[in-house]
Amino acid sequence: MKGDRVEIVVDAGDTTRTYEVIATRAGRRVETAVRRGVVEVSEVTRNGAVVRTARFMATRVLALVEQPVPREDEQAV
């Protein structure tokens, strides 16, 4: 859903870097996958077409934070 985002914190040697992948349009979502030592974060359309992908070595990823947009149909508990 538009506004969903994933923050990726990566070890860059002497410092850390933070990257964000955000669902930029209505109907898009952000998906994460870990395959063969690589973390992939992709923005995907409704029909499953990948718009863009960020790839990081899994050994360098310090944190992967998924931040969904609160849905209107969800009740606060």
C-alpha positions in Angstrom: 0.0 0.0 0.0 1.2 3.5 -0.7 3.4 4.7 2.1 4.6 1.3 3.3 8.4 1.5 3.8 11.3 -0.6 4.8 14.5 0.8 6.4 17.7 -1.1 5.9 20.7 -0.3 8.1 24.0 -1.5 6.6 27.5 -1.7 8.0 29.8 0.4 5.7 33.1 -0.3 7.4 33.8 2.5 9.8 30.2 3.8 9.8 26.6 2.7 9.1 24.3 3.8 6.2 20.5 3.8 6.2 18.5 3.1 3.0 14.8 3.3 2.5 12.5 1.6 0.0 9.0 3.2 -0.1 5.9 2.2 -1.9 5.5 5.4 -3.9 2.1 4.9 -5.6 -1.3 3.5 -4.7 -1.6 -0.3 -5.0 2.2 -0.9 -4.6 3.7 -2.7 -1.7 7.2 -3.4 -0.4 8.4 -7.1 -0.1 11.5 -8.4 1.6 13.4 -11.7 0.9 16.6 -13.3 2.1 18.1 -15.6 -0.5 21.5 -17.1 -0.7 23.2 -14.6 1.5 21.5 -11.6 -0.1 18.7 -9.4 1.3 16.4 -8.1 -1.4 13.8 -5.4 -0.7 11.5 -4.7 -3.7 8.7 -2.4 -4.6 6.0 -4.4 -6.3 2.8 -3.5 -8.2 -0.6 -5.2 -7.7 0.0 -7.7 -10.4 3.5 -8.7 -9.1 5.7 -6.7 -11.4 8.9 -5.5 -9.7 9.4 -1.7 -10.0 12.7 -1.5 -8.2 14.9 -3.6 -6.0 17.6 -2.9 -3.4 20.1 -5.7 -2.7 22.5 -6.0 0.2 24.9 -8.7 1.4 23.2 -10.3 4.4 26.4 -10.3 6.5 26.4 -6.4 6.2 22.8 -5.8 7.2 22.5 -4.7 10.8 18.7 -4.0 10.9 15.7 -4.4 8.6 12.8 -2.4 9.9 9.4 -2.8 8.2 7.0 0.2 8.8 3.6 -0.4 7.3 1.1 2.5 7.0 -1.8 2.1 9.5 -4.8 0.8 7.6 -8.1 2.6 8.0 -10.0 -0.7 8.5 -7.8 -1.7 11.5 -9.0 -0.9 14.9 -6.6 0.4 17.5 -6.5 -1.9 20.5 
